[in-house]
Amino acid sequence: MKKYLMTPGPTEVPAETLLAMARPVFHHRTPEFRETLEEAMELLRYVIQTSGDVFLLCGSGTAAMEACVANALRPGDKALCVLGGKFGERWANICEALGVAVVPMDIEWGTAVAPQAVADALAREPDIKAVCVQLCETSTATVTDVEAIAGLTRYTETLLLVDGVSSVGALEFRMDAWGVDLLAVGSQKALMMPPGLAVVAAGAKAVKAIEAHGGSGFYLNLAAAKKSADQGSTPYTASVNMVVGLLASLRMIKAEGIENVWARHAVLGTALRAGAAALGLPLLSSSPADCVTAIRLPEAVDGGALLKDLEAKYGVKFAGGQNQLKGKIVRISTMGYSGPFDVIIALSALEMALCDAGQPVELGAGVRAAEEVLLQR
């Protein structure tokens, strides 16, 4: 049976990237690798829209998040963490593990934090050293107005840490123009790669903080990463074939054009949401993202059983809900290596699986609605 991977990470990887990664391994301390790395880093700057420092680490997006906290903050510093989903909670968990004092901002899952609420929190506690937010909260498919929040911190000493793991390369993000200080990205989402590479981008204010602290730890030490990056290298053994694959994927993004990539994701997200609406299925999020869509299931449907049916019978892999949303939603990716017919496949599979679950579904209604959006766009 043909398999369709439609989870919000890992995502599908282009054949061109997989073939590039299959080439023979070469040494990481060679001119060949240096040239590969330098081009990949320049293209990452293009995707992130920065002229500043970008570092590649071996690890997942969580490693990038931990590197941001560990290197920019110190035990006892205060960090405002927006807790609107599983990955907002991850910022808080990382801070707590590293001795950073968490100032929690609880918001309803599926809503975006209001920039004014962040402004009010900073006014109440002016000694907050960092604000930690998601560009897209993957667990709820909710997009945050990072640009507005960056406007609150840009000309202050407070750092803005952004989790762009599931969204950079899919949603509009302009690091320098907005004034974001630290960004965490993972390879297995919109960058069209397997899991295994973590990306950290640091603005001038963040670099100053990192250098003032001398970095932190050993392996995730960004001061060491910067020293090597300035010489076109990495401090420790690089994942050579992963970098080769990353370069292949980044070249595809550059060829399409980053603004065109953002526009493509907007069309796909709009079409998927239209299909869900036509099936009478509400969204979880009041601020839905274009890279992943969270759809509420009818109360009578066992979400866990539905996901198993989708995979076993139709070869389609969606993600479910986490924590209190387990069994209540499905999350469908349109990020990275995705096109119009991925939306059609996802909706047709969902329609059939709901029929299998005994739900009164008009077959083709969701597909038709999505097709109408795709034809218009």
BAKOLTI-200900 format. One record per residue (C-alpha): residue in three letters; x, y, z negated. Coordinates in Angstrom, 2 decimals, always signed. Each point is the difference from the previous one (the first is absolute). Layout:
// BAKOLTI-200900
ALA | X | Y | Z
...
END
This chain:
// BAKOLTI-200900
MET | +0.00 | +0.00 | +0.00
LYS | +1.26 | +3.47 | +0.82
LYS | +0.59 | +2.12 | -3.09
TYR | -0.85 | +3.68 | -0.41
LEU | +1.78 | +1.81 | -2.82
MET | -2.12 | +3.00 | -0.97
THR | +1.10 | +0.61 | -3.55
PRO | +1.38 | +3.38 | -1.13
GLY | +3.44 | -1.54 | -0.30
PRO | +1.60 | -2.06 | +1.23
THR | -1.24 | +1.01 | +3.43
GLU | +0.54 | -1.28 | +3.52
VAL | +3.52 | +0.47 | +1.39
PRO | +0.57 | +0.70 | +3.72
ALA | +1.67 | -2.73 | +2.04
GLU | +2.70 | +2.47 | +1.02
THR | +0.92 | +0.45 | -3.65
LEU | +0.01 | -3.72 | -0.77
LEU | +2.21 | -0.67 | +3.01
ALA | +2.42 | +2.73 | -1.05
MET | +0.25 | -1.58 | -3.45
ALA | +0.78 | -3.39 | +1.56
ARG | +3.32 | +1.17 | +1.42
PRO | +3.17 | -1.39 | -1.63
VAL | +0.98 | +1.56 | -3.30
PHE | +2.89 | +2.42 | +0.08
HIS | +1.99 | +1.55 | -2.83
HIS | -1.31 | +3.04 | -1.85
ARG | +3.41 | +1.72 | -0.16
THR | +0.46 | +0.44 | +3.72
PRO | -0.43 | +2.84 | +2.48
GLU | -2.87 | -1.99 | +1.57
PHE | -2.00 | +0.01 | -3.22
ARG | +0.87 | +3.59 | -0.77
GLU | -1.42 | +1.08 | +3.36
THR | -3.11 | -2.09 | -0.57
LEU | -0.51 | +1.40 | -3.49
GLU | +0.58 | +3.61 | +1.04
GLU | -2.58 | -0.20 | +2.79
ALA | -2.50 | -1.70 | -2.31
MET | +0.48 | +2.68 | -2.64
GLU | -0.44 | +2.79 | +2.54
LEU | -3.24 | -1.58 | +1.22
LEU | -1.20 | -0.43 | -3.60
ARG | +0.55 | +3.72 | -0.48
TYR | -2.17 | +0.56 | +3.07
VAL | -2.80 | -2.21 | -1.33
ILE | +0.17 | +1.58 | -3.45
GLN | +0.41 | +3.47 | +1.50
THR | +3.06 | +0.96 | -2.02
SER | +3.52 | +1.19 | +0.63
GLY | +1.04 | -1.07 | -3.48
ASP | +1.43 | -3.14 | -1.55
VAL | -1.51 | -3.40 | +0.75
PHE | +1.26 | -3.20 | -1.61
LEU | -0.55 | -3.66 | +0.91
LEU | -0.12 | -2.54 | -2.82
CYS | -0.49 | -3.76 | +0.04
GLY | -3.34 | -0.56 | -1.69
SER | -3.71 | +0.67 | +0.25
GLY | -1.83 | +3.29 | -0.27
THR | -0.08 | -0.49 | -3.76
ALA | +3.81 | +0.12 | -0.02
ALA | -0.20 | +3.37 | +1.75
MET | -2.50 | +1.24 | -2.60
GLU | +2.21 | -1.18 | -2.86
ALA | +3.06 | +1.62 | +1.57
CYS | -1.84 | +3.33 | +0.16
VAL | -0.94 | -0.07 | -3.68
ALA | +3.26 | -1.45 | -1.27
ASN | +2.21 | +2.51 | +1.78
ALA | -1.99 | +3.22 | -0.28
LEU | -1.35 | -0.35 | -3.53
ARG | +1.43 | -0.90 | -3.39
PRO | -1.45 | -1.74 | -3.06
GLY | -2.22 | +2.43 | -1.84
ASP | -0.85 | +2.07 | +3.09
LYS | -3.70 | +0.40 | +0.69
ALA | -1.61 | -1.20 | +3.23
LEU | -3.59 | +0.67 | +1.00
CYS | -1.31 | -3.21 | +1.61
VAL | -3.28 | -0.01 | +1.91
LEU | -1.73 | -3.27 | -0.89
GLY | -2.50 | -0.49 | +2.79
GLY | +0.93 | -3.53 | +0.98
LYS | +2.41 | -2.88 | -0.38
PHE | +2.95 | +1.88 | +1.42
GLY | -0.60 | +3.18 | -1.93
GLU | +0.23 | -2.29 | -2.99
ARG | +3.27 | -1.31 | +1.40
TRP | +1.56 | +3.47 | -0.25
ALA | -1.03 | +0.01 | -3.65
ASN | +1.29 | -3.52 | -0.61
ILE | +3.39 | +0.88 | +1.51
CYS | +0.23 | +3.17 | -2.07
GLU | -0.85 | -1.86 | -3.19
ALA | +2.56 | -2.71 | +0.75
LEU | +2.69 | +2.68 | +0.38
GLY | -0.96 | +1.95 | -3.11
VAL | -1.64 | +2.90 | +1.84
ALA | -3.00 | +1.39 | -1.88
VAL | -3.15 | -0.44 | +2.07
VAL | -2.62 | +2.73 | +0.07
PRO | -2.93 | -1.99 | +1.44
MET | -2.62 | +1.52 | +2.26
ASP | -2.82 | -2.51 | +0.32
ILE | -2.29 | +0.40 | +2.99
GLU | -2.69 | -2.26 | +1.37
TRP | +1.38 | -2.66 | +2.34
GLY | -0.94 | +0.97 | +3.53
THR | +0.23 | +3.74 | -0.57
ALA | +2.88 | +2.35 | +0.77
VAL | +1.49 | +2.13 | -2.73
ALA | -1.00 | +3.65 | +0.23
PRO | +3.05 | +2.26 | +0.38
GLN | -1.58 | +2.37 | -2.52
ALA | -0.01 | -2.79 | -2.59
VAL | +3.75 | -0.39 | +0.54
ALA | +0.46 | +3.76 | -0.31
ASP | -1.95 | +0.01 | -3.26
ALA | +2.11 | -2.86 | -1.40
LEU | +3.21 | +1.82 | +0.87
ALA | -1.30 | +3.15 | -1.66
ARG | -0.87 | -1.93 | -3.17
GLU | +3.38 | -1.73 | -0.15
PRO | +2.60 | +2.18 | +1.74
ASP | +2.80 | -2.37 | -1.09
ILE | -1.19 | -2.69 | +2.42
LYS | +3.06 | -0.92 | +2.07
ALA | -1.73 | -1.92 | +2.80
VAL | -3.35 | -0.64 | +1.65
CYS | -0.48 | -3.51 | +1.42
VAL | -2.65 | -0.54 | +2.67
GLN | -0.90 | -2.20 | +2.98
LEU | -0.38 | +1.27 | +3.54
CYS | -2.27 | -3.02 | +0.42
GLU | -1.13 | -2.00 | -3.01
THR | +0.13 | -3.40 | +1.70
SER | -2.23 | -1.76 | -2.51
THR | -2.93 | +2.33 | +0.72
ALA | +0.87 | +1.22 | +3.54
THR | -0.09 | +3.58 | -1.25
VAL | +2.07 | +2.87 | +1.41
THR | +1.32 | +2.81 | -2.20
ASP | +0.50 | +3.64 | +0.98
VAL | +3.74 | -0.14 | -0.58
GLU | +0.57 | +3.26 | +1.84
ALA | -2.16 | +1.90 | -2.49
ILE | +1.62 | -1.64 | -3.00
ALA | +3.45 | +0.73 | +1.41
GLY | -1.00 | +3.64 | +0.09
LEU | -0.34 | -0.11 | -3.79
THR | +3.50 | -1.39 | -0.64
ARG | +2.04 | +1.29 | +2.92
TYR | +1.33 | +3.18 | -1.60
THR | +0.27 | -1.38 | -3.53
GLU | +2.44 | -2.37 | -1.70
THR | -2.65 | -2.73 | -0.04
LEU | +0.72 | -2.82 | +2.44
LEU | -2.65 | -1.54 | +2.24
LEU | +0.40 | -3.76 | +0.46
VAL | -2.13 | -1.51 | +2.77
ASP | -0.74 | -3.66 | +0.65
GLY | -0.19 | -0.16 | +3.79
VAL | +0.45 | -3.76 | +0.11
SER | -3.19 | -0.78 | +1.91
SER | -0.41 | +3.27 | +1.84
VAL | +3.20 | +1.62 | +1.31
GLY | +0.12 | -0.79 | +3.69
ALA | -3.80 | -0.15 | +0.14
LEU | -1.35 | +3.15 | -1.66
GLU | +1.16 | +3.55 | +0.47
PHE | +2.92 | +0.69 | -2.31
ARG | +2.38 | +2.95 | +0.26
MET | +2.54 | -0.23 | -2.78
ASP | +1.90 | +3.23 | +0.61
ALA | -2.92 | +2.15 | +1.11
TRP | -2.08 | -1.03 | -3.01
GLY | +2.82 | +0.02 | -2.54
VAL | -0.06 | -3.58 | -1.28
ASP | +2.99 | -0.83 | -2.21
LEU | +0.19 | -3.80 | -0.02
LEU | -1.68 | -2.54 | +2.26
ALA | -0.19 | -3.79 | -0.29
VAL | -0.73 | -2.17 | +3.06
GLY | -0.01 | -3.75 | +0.65
SER | +0.89 | -1.68 | +3.29
GLN | -2.96 | -2.39 | +0.17
LYS | -2.77 | +2.50 | +0.68
ALA | -0.18 | +2.70 | +2.69
LEU | +3.70 | -0.37 | +0.82
MET | -0.92 | -3.31 | +1.69
MET | +2.57 | -2.14 | -1.80
PRO | +0.04 | -3.04 | -2.28
PRO | +0.35 | +0.68 | -3.74
GLY | +3.53 | +0.61 | -1.26
LEU | +1.07 | +3.59 | +0.59
ALA | -0.74 | +2.92 | -2.31
VAL | +0.34 | +3.59 | +1.17
VAL | +0.54 | +3.00 | -2.27
ALA | -0.01 | +3.55 | +1.34
ALA | +1.25 | +2.79 | -2.26
GLY | -0.39 | +3.74 | +0.38
ALA | +2.56 | +2.54 | -1.19
LYS | -1.63 | +0.45 | -3.41
ALA | -0.04 | -3.75 | -0.59
VAL | +3.61 | -0.40 | +1.14
LYS | +1.00 | +2.69 | -2.48
ALA | -1.75 | -1.91 | -2.80
ILE | +1.56 | -3.31 | +1.06
GLU | +3.49 | +1.50 | +0.13
ALA | -0.49 | +1.73 | -3.36
HIS | -0.78 | -3.40 | -1.54
GLY | +2.73 | -1.79 | +1.96
GLY | -2.52 | -2.51 | +1.29
SER | -1.31 | -2.86 | -2.12
GLY | +0.66 | -3.70 | -0.30
PHE | +2.16 | -1.86 | +2.47
TYR | -1.78 | -1.51 | +2.98
LEU | -2.75 | +2.63 | +0.39
ASN | +2.36 | +2.89 | -0.75
LEU | -0.88 | +2.77 | +2.45
ALA | +3.15 | +1.97 | -0.76
ALA | +1.98 | -3.00 | +1.28
ALA | -2.38 | -0.33 | +2.93
LYS | +0.51 | +3.64 | +0.93
LYS | +3.78 | -0.27 | -0.21
SER | -0.06 | -2.92 | +2.43
ALA | -2.70 | +1.50 | +2.23
ASP | +2.11 | +3.12 | +0.45
GLN | +2.63 | -2.34 | +1.47
GLY | -2.48 | -1.85 | +2.21
SER | -0.08 | -3.09 | -2.18
THR | -1.71 | -1.72 | -2.94
PRO | +1.54 | -0.57 | -3.44
TYR | -0.64 | -3.75 | +0.05
THR | -0.61 | -2.70 | +2.60
ALA | -2.70 | +1.18 | +2.38
SER | -2.75 | -2.23 | +1.36
VAL | +1.54 | +0.16 | +3.46
ASN | -2.68 | -1.71 | +2.06
MET | -2.77 | +1.86 | -1.80
VAL | +1.66 | +3.30 | +0.94
VAL | +0.27 | -1.19 | +3.60
GLY | -3.71 | -0.81 | -0.04
LEU | -0.85 | +3.30 | -1.64
LEU | +1.81 | +1.83 | +2.76
ALA | -2.07 | -1.84 | +2.62
SER | -3.25 | +0.95 | -1.73
LEU | +1.06 | +3.60 | -0.52
ARG | +0.90 | +0.33 | +3.66
MET | -3.55 | -1.09 | +0.84
ILE | -1.42 | +2.63 | -2.34
LYS | +2.23 | +2.69 | +1.49
ALA | -0.99 | -1.00 | +3.54
GLU | -3.69 | +0.34 | -0.90
GLY | +0.60 | +3.24 | -1.90
ILE | -0.76 | +0.34 | -3.70
GLU | -2.98 | +2.32 | +0.50
ASN | -1.43 | -2.45 | +2.53
VAL | +0.53 | -2.77 | -2.54
TRP | -1.97 | +1.99 | -2.59
ALA | -2.75 | +0.62 | +2.58
ARG | -0.18 | -3.71 | +0.90
HIS | -0.49 | -0.93 | -3.62
ALA | -2.71 | +2.64 | -0.36
VAL | -1.94 | -1.55 | +2.89
LEU | +0.40 | -3.54 | -1.33
GLY | -1.04 | +0.99 | -3.51
THR | -3.02 | +1.90 | +1.29
ALA | -1.09 | -2.94 | +2.16
LEU | +0.30 | -2.49 | -2.84
ARG | -2.00 | +2.22 | -2.34
ALA | -2.68 | +0.44 | +2.66
GLY | -0.23 | -3.77 | +0.35
ALA | -0.40 | -0.48 | -3.73
ALA | -2.73 | +2.65 | -0.12
ALA | -1.89 | -1.69 | +2.84
LEU | +0.01 | -3.21 | -2.03
GLY | -1.41 | +1.84 | -3.00
LEU | +3.22 | -0.47 | -1.97
PRO | +1.07 | +3.04 | -2.05
LEU | +3.59 | +1.07 | -0.43
LEU | +1.67 | -0.06 | -3.38
SER | +1.80 | +3.29 | +0.51
SER | -1.45 | +3.49 | +0.14
SER | +3.29 | +1.12 | +1.59
PRO | +0.70 | -2.87 | +2.40
ALA | +3.40 | -0.55 | +1.56
ASP | +0.54 | -0.86 | +3.65
CYS | +2.66 | -2.65 | -0.66
VAL | -2.12 | -2.34 | -2.14
THR | -3.74 | -0.21 | -0.60
ALA | -1.65 | -1.35 | -3.15
ILE | -3.52 | -1.28 | +0.64
ARG | -2.46 | -0.88 | -2.75
LEU | -1.60 | -3.43 | +0.30
PRO | -3.66 | -0.78 | -0.75
GLU | -0.47 | -1.00 | -3.63
ALA | -1.09 | -3.48 | +1.01
VAL | +3.26 | -0.68 | +1.82
ASP | +2.92 | -1.65 | -1.76
GLY | +2.93 | +2.01 | +1.30
GLY | +2.53 | -2.71 | -0.79
ALA | -1.97 | -2.62 | +1.89
LEU | -0.50 | +2.39 | +2.92
LEU | +3.76 | +0.57 | +0.32
LYS | +0.63 | -3.75 | -0.03
ASP | -2.64 | -0.54 | +2.68
LEU | +1.48 | +2.76 | +2.18
GLU | +3.44 | -1.55 | -0.15
ALA | -0.95 | -3.67 | +0.24
LYS | -2.72 | +0.25 | +2.64
TYR | +1.05 | +3.00 | +2.07
GLY | +3.73 | +0.41 | -0.71
VAL | -0.52 | +3.57 | -1.17
LYS | +1.78 | +1.19 | -3.13
PHE | -1.44 | +3.01 | -1.87
ALA | +0.89 | +1.11 | -3.53
GLY | -2.42 | +0.08 | -2.90
GLY | -0.44 | +2.31 | -2.93
GLN | +2.29 | +0.27 | -3.00
ASN | -0.80 | +0.21 | -3.69
GLN | -3.66 | +1.03 | -0.46
LEU | -0.54 | -0.05 | +3.77
LYS | +0.91 | -3.67 | +0.37
GLY | -2.67 | -1.81 | +1.99
LYS | -1.86 | +3.23 | +0.76
ILE | +1.81 | +1.44 | +3.02
VAL | +2.03 | -0.94 | +3.03
ARG | +2.93 | +2.12 | +1.14
ILE | +0.83 | +0.03 | +3.69
SER | +3.19 | +1.48 | +1.40
THR | +0.25 | +2.11 | +3.12
MET | +3.57 | +1.05 | -0.73
GLY | +3.12 | -0.40 | +2.04
TYR | -0.17 | -2.42 | +2.93
SER | -3.76 | +0.35 | +0.46
GLY | -2.23 | +0.84 | +2.94
PRO | -3.68 | +0.23 | +0.97
PHE | -0.57 | -3.72 | +0.33
ASP | +1.31 | -0.63 | -3.51
VAL | -3.00 | +2.01 | -1.21
ILE | -2.33 | -2.05 | +2.21
ILE | +1.45 | -3.27 | -1.27
ALA | -0.28 | +1.12 | -3.61
LEU | -3.64 | +1.05 | +0.29
SER | -1.09 | -3.06 | +1.97
ALA | +1.67 | -2.27 | -2.53
LEU | -1.64 | +1.88 | -2.86
GLU | -3.40 | -0.27 | +1.66
MET | +0.33 | -3.77 | +0.45
ALA | +1.33 | -0.57 | -3.51
LEU | -2.90 | +1.95 | -1.48
CYS | -2.38 | -2.16 | +2.02
ASP | +1.75 | -3.06 | -1.40
ALA | -0.64 | +1.45 | -3.46
GLY | -3.74 | +0.21 | +0.70
GLN | -0.19 | +3.75 | +0.53
PRO | -2.47 | +1.49 | +2.50
VAL | +2.47 | +1.46 | +2.47
GLU | -0.76 | +1.26 | +3.50
LEU | +2.83 | -1.58 | +1.94
GLY | +1.79 | +2.52 | +2.17
ALA | -1.34 | +3.07 | -1.79
GLY | +3.33 | +0.85 | -1.61
VAL | +1.92 | -0.81 | +3.16
ARG | -2.30 | +2.21 | +2.09
ALA | +0.38 | +2.95 | -2.36
ALA | +3.78 | -0.33 | +0.04
GLU | +0.08 | -0.30 | +3.77
GLU | -2.00 | +3.22 | +0.34
VAL | +2.62 | +1.82 | -2.08
LEU | +2.85 | -1.53 | +1.94
LEU | -1.58 | +0.92 | +3.35
GLN | -0.53 | +3.62 | -1.12
ARG | +3.57 | +0.34 | -1.25
END
